[in-house]
C-alpha cells in the first residue's frame, strides 16, 4: 500500500483562444468568461441590451465554439492527473492532445476528468468544443420517447428543460434570451496521486450547549493507500489513521465544541465564524463555517400546518425577496456587483433571500457574503416551471450527481437555511395539454425527479431542512399551493396575473408567502440606457421588447390608473409605476406581518434584475433602488406599526409587530391629517410589543377618519426602534391632494455626508428625492407633512453600472 501522496496543481484559466467553428470569429479569452461578453469586450458585437438587438445575436448560441490552449507539464507525466472544470456551460466535448477525455452535459457540476493517459511531459494541448446549447436542446427533445413540454410562453428558445443550465437563459418573463456559453469557474490540472480529495460534507449537531461537528471527506483513491486524516477547529485537532481502497471513499472526522460562539441571522446576534482545516494525506481544505441550528416547523395546528423557521432555538419571521442571477451575462455578475445587491438587501431589513430554481447555484463567495451579512438563504434545486425528462436514466443520474455535489459544497455555509426541490413543478403539471391529457405519466416522471433529490438529501443528511417544492402544501401533497393558505408555503399571484386590486392581498393569510409581486418600469436613467428618444413610450416596440411578461406594460398602466390620476407624461408614468408597485407590496406585506404567528415569512418577487427591463424587481438593473426598495426598508423594519381595515366592522385597527428577540416598549401616537386643514390628534399609547405575535393597539370607528384626510402615526422606543406610517381609507386619486410646494435645502452632517432637507406646505405622498441614482439615502418615497421638515442623509455611494443622475423632487399631485 502507498503511504505517500503527491499533490501539485497548474492553473489553466488564462491564455485561451476561442474560435467559431466553421466561422470567422477568433479571439483571446481568459476564463472565467462567457463568449458573449468576450465578443463584446473585443468589439465583435455591440451591447446585447440595446433596444431590440437581442435576436440579431442568436448566431452566437446557434454556433459551436472551440476553446484551445497549450500548457507545459514540466515533470514526468506519471501518476494520476485530473482536469478540473468548474461551471462549463453546458454541452461540451473535451480533448487533451487529441484524446477524448470528457463529454460534458451539466453547467451545475464540477467535472473531475481523469487525463492520466492523455497528458505527456512537456507541451500539451487542451481543447473544449462548446456545442450549441439551443441545437442540443432541440436534438434531445426530438430524440426523446414522448413529448416533454416546456414553458414556451416564457421561453423564446425552446426545450431548455432538457439541458442542465440556468433555465432563464432561454428567456423567462423578465430575462433576455441569450443562452450564454462559457466557463464560469476555474480550469486546473491536478496531480493527486494516489489520493484525491473531492468534497467535504459538514454537519452540526447541537445539544446541551455543545456542538458536535462532523466532517465527511469524500475521496477518490487510485490504488490502496494508508494515510492520515485530520480536522482542526477552535484550537483543537482530531486525527486518525485510515486505510483506503481503490475508488470512491468517505472518511468521517468528529470534533466537540464547548461553549460555541453562535452564528445568527442579521438583527438577532453576531455572525460568528470559525476557521476549519481538514487534511487527508497531502490534500488540504480550509473553510470558514458558522455554528447554528436551523429547524423548519411544519407541525399541525388549529389552521392546518405551520411553516416557520427556528434558528438557535428562536422562531424568526423571515423578511426578504427572491434572488435571480445578478446579470444575464455571467461575466458581469462580479463579486462587486453581487456584494452591492446583498448590501442593499440587508439595508432594507431583509434577513432571507430565496435563490430561485430557474437560475443557478451561486459560487462559494456568494454564500460567504450572505453568511458574513447574516442573510439566510432558501436554496432551490435548479428546476423551474417545466416538465423534465426524468424518465431518462442517464439524465436522472446526472441530476443525482449534481444534487450530491451541491449539497456537499454548500454544507460549509451557515447562511443556508433550506433545500427546496424545485419551483412550481407541481403546478406545471396542469399547464400543458400533454400533461393534462395524461397526468399519471407526467406525475410519475415528476415523482422520479423529486424522489431522486429527496434521496440525495437523505443520503448526505445536511443539517438544514428539506422542502419538496415551492409552493407546496407538504411532502407527497400535490395540491394547490397557490391558493391554500392553511399549510406550507404559498405563491400568491392573483393580484398581478389576474389583474385584481391590491386589496385582494388581504383575502389570504399565508403561513409563508415565498412568491408574490407587482411590476414597474425601471427609472428613466435605466430606460435611457437602452432606448432612443422615440422609443420612450409605454407601447413602443422597444419598450415591449424590454417587457417579457405578455401584456405587462398594459397591466402596469391599467392598474396605475385605478389608484392614481393619469400622469402628464412618460417620465411621470415611469415614476408612478414604481409608486404603484411599492403600494402593492406595502399592502400585502404589512397585512401578512400583522398576522404573525400564522404568517411567518414573506419573500416577494423579486430582489434584482438581470438586464434593463420592466419587472417585479425592487433593485433595477445596475442595482439602483426603486421606490419599492425604499418602501421595503420601512415595511420590513423589525418593529412596525400598521393600520389595517376590519372588513367585518369597518373599523380601522392599529397593530404592532416585533421581530426582535426581546419585547419592545413603544410610545405610539396617531393623528388625522387633512390634505387641506389642521391635524387632529387621535391618541397616544404606551405599549409593550411581544415577540411571538402581533399586538392590537387601538380601533377607530370608520367616521374617525374623514374622507379628505389620512391617518398618520409614529412610534419610538427612545432608541433604535422608531418610525412612522400612514393609512388611506380610499385610493389616492379620490383625494384632493392639491399641488404641494416642496423645497430642498442641501447640507452636510457631522460626518461630512451629503444631506438634503425637504419641507412642504401641505401633506405630500410618496415624496421621491432620488429616482434611480447611485446614492443610497436614509429615506425616499415617503410621506412629508407640513411643519415637519425631513432631512435625508446620503448613507453610501454605490458602484453602479450606469452614470448617476441629478435628483429632483417628485410627489403625488391632484
FENFENZI-V984817 format. One record per helix or strand. SS is the DSSP state (H for helix, E for strand). FROM is the first residue (numbers start at 1). TO is the last residue. If there is no record, write none. Layout:
ss=SS from=FROM to=TO
ss=SS from=FROM to=TO
//
This chain:
ss=E from=2 to=2
ss=E from=6 to=11
ss=E from=16 to=20
ss=E from=26 to=29
ss=E from=33 to=34
ss=H from=35 to=41
ss=H from=54 to=62
ss=E from=65 to=73
ss=E from=81 to=86
ss=E from=88 to=89
ss=E from=92 to=96
ss=E from=99 to=104
ss=E from=106 to=106
ss=E from=110 to=114
ss=E from=122 to=130
ss=H from=133 to=143
ss=E from=155 to=155
ss=H from=160 to=162
ss=E from=164 to=164
ss=H from=167 to=170
ss=E from=171 to=171
ss=E from=182 to=183
ss=E from=187 to=193
ss=E from=195 to=207
ss=E from=210 to=221
ss=E from=225 to=233
ss=E from=236 to=244
ss=E from=247 to=258
ss=E from=262 to=263
ss=E from=271 to=271
ss=E from=274 to=280
ss=E from=283 to=289
ss=E from=291 to=291
ss=E from=294 to=297
ss=E from=300 to=300
ss=E from=305 to=305
ss=E from=308 to=311
ss=E from=314 to=316
ss=E from=318 to=323
ss=H from=330 to=332
ss=H from=335 to=347
ss=E from=352 to=355
ss=H from=364 to=373
ss=E from=376 to=380
ss=E from=384 to=384
ss=H from=393 to=410
ss=E from=416 to=420
ss=E from=423 to=423
ss=H from=425 to=428
ss=H from=433 to=437
ss=H from=439 to=460
ss=E from=465 to=467
ss=E from=470 to=470
ss=E from=472 to=472
ss=E from=487 to=487
ss=E from=489 to=491
ss=H from=494 to=497
ss=H from=502 to=507
ss=E from=513 to=515
ss=E from=520 to=520
ss=H from=524 to=530
ss=H from=533 to=535
ss=H from=541 to=545
ss=H from=552 to=563
ss=H from=570 to=593
ss=E from=601 to=604
ss=E from=615 to=615
ss=E from=619 to=619
ss=E from=625 to=625
ss=H from=627 to=635
ss=E from=639 to=645
ss=E from=652 to=658
ss=E from=664 to=674
ss=E from=680 to=689
ss=E from=695 to=700
ss=H from=702 to=704
ss=E from=709 to=716
ss=E from=722 to=727
ss=H from=732 to=734
ss=E from=742 to=748
ss=E from=754 to=760
ss=E from=764 to=768
ss=E from=775 to=777
ss=E from=782 to=784
ss=E from=790 to=797
ss=E from=810 to=810
//
